Amino acid sequence: MRSFNVSRWFARYALFAVLLLLMLAGWECIVRLGWVPSFIIPAPTSIASSLVEHRHLLLGTHLPATLMEVAVGFGLSIVAGSALAAGMHLSRSIEKALYPFIVISQTIPLIALSPVFILWFGYTLWSKVAVVFLIAFFPIVVSTYDGLRQGDPEQRELLMTMGASKWDLFRKLQVPLALPSFFSGLKMSVVYCVVGATIGEWLGGSKGLGYFSRRMSSSMNTDAMFASILLLSLLGIGLFVLIAWLERALGLKRNADHAGREKSIKGQSQ
């Protein structure tokens, strides 16, 4: 595993960090000088103070609830999306029958479906999970399916001449080649999961960061509302970074395995 390189990190993110600090400083000055009322946009220091003030409620109750909804919905979308993508790749009939339904499912506004899920599942975890699943499902299916369709014709022909079956081609060639697209879908999907969980909590929930944000908005407590929004943003960033780290960690092993397979194939063909 790669060690953390401070100089490389600084060279990559220094400009972003400087720009972020300048934006926060400008934001703070604008609010403190009274150019924008604090009840519309609170100062960053006020948001930080509210986050500290409500830390037990936010970090102990609402953040775990939102994280649970995201984890369950994201996990189900990975399993179902990968299985459906593999099925559409292996069977043309499945692809013709189901792909249009997958596209249609994304044309319905989630804010219109959330009350339907509440009617079906009640004010429980599963009404939010349904929203998360629906919003996270599409990127995984499409990216995985497109990744499986990519392939090296020469490697395919070489493996077929060596007696490889259709399952061998899928497992040893197409799946490894599809992993970059699969992880790209995961990175998009995990961010959408946070959005889906927030929508579900806004429309019907008793806990979660989205629910807390709605409650603070109705009471005009903008400091606490922005504190919950900040946590939602940090949650999405953290999950994205986690998936990117897993992609890099598995990428090292994948590249080594791929090189070993190519060396083995060349050795057997000679």
C-alpha positions, 0 to 999 in steps of 0.5 A: 500500500502506498505511504502518504506523501505530504509533498505530493498532497500539497502540490495537488491540493494547495491551490484548492486549500488556499481558494477555500480559505479565501472564500471562507474569509470573504464569507465571514467578512461579508456577514460580519460587516452586515452586507448579508443578514446572518439569518439568511447566510450565517458566518462560518464561525457561527456554523462551527459554533452551532456544530459544537453546540449540537454535536451530541445530537448531530453526531450521536443521533442524526448522523448515524441514522443518515449513515445507516440509510446510505449504507443499506441503500448503497449496499443493495444498489451495488448487489442489484445493480451489478447483478442486473448489469451482468445479466444484461451483458450475458443475455441480450433478451434481458438487456432488451427487456429491462434496460428501458425500464431502468431508464424510465425509473430515472425520469420520475422525480424522487420528490414525487416518489417519496410519499409513495414509499412512505405510504408503502413502508411507513415512517421507517428506515425502509422508506428512506432506503427505497429513495436511496436505492432508486437514486443510487441504482442507475449509475451502478447499472449503467457504468458496470454494463458499459464496462463489461461491454469493453473488451480486448478482441485479441485477448478474447480470441486468444483465450477462446483458442485456448479453450476458454468458455463464455464464463471464463471470458466473463470472469477472467477478462471482462470483469477485470476490464470493467472494474474501472467503470464499476468504481466510477459508478460507485463514486457517483452513486455514493454521493447521490445516496446522501442526496437521496437519504436527505430527500427521504428524511425531509419528506418523512422522518423522525431522525437524520441530518435531513430531518434535523435540517428541516426542523431547524429551517422551520424554526429559523435556526439557520446556524444549526441548519447550515451545521447539518448541511455541512455534515451532509457535505462532509459525509458525501466527501468522506464516502467518495474518498473511501471509494476512491481509496478502495479503487486505488488499493485494489488497482495495485493488485488488479494491475499485478494480476493483469500483468501476471495473466498476460505473462502466463498467456504469452508463455502458454502461446509460445 
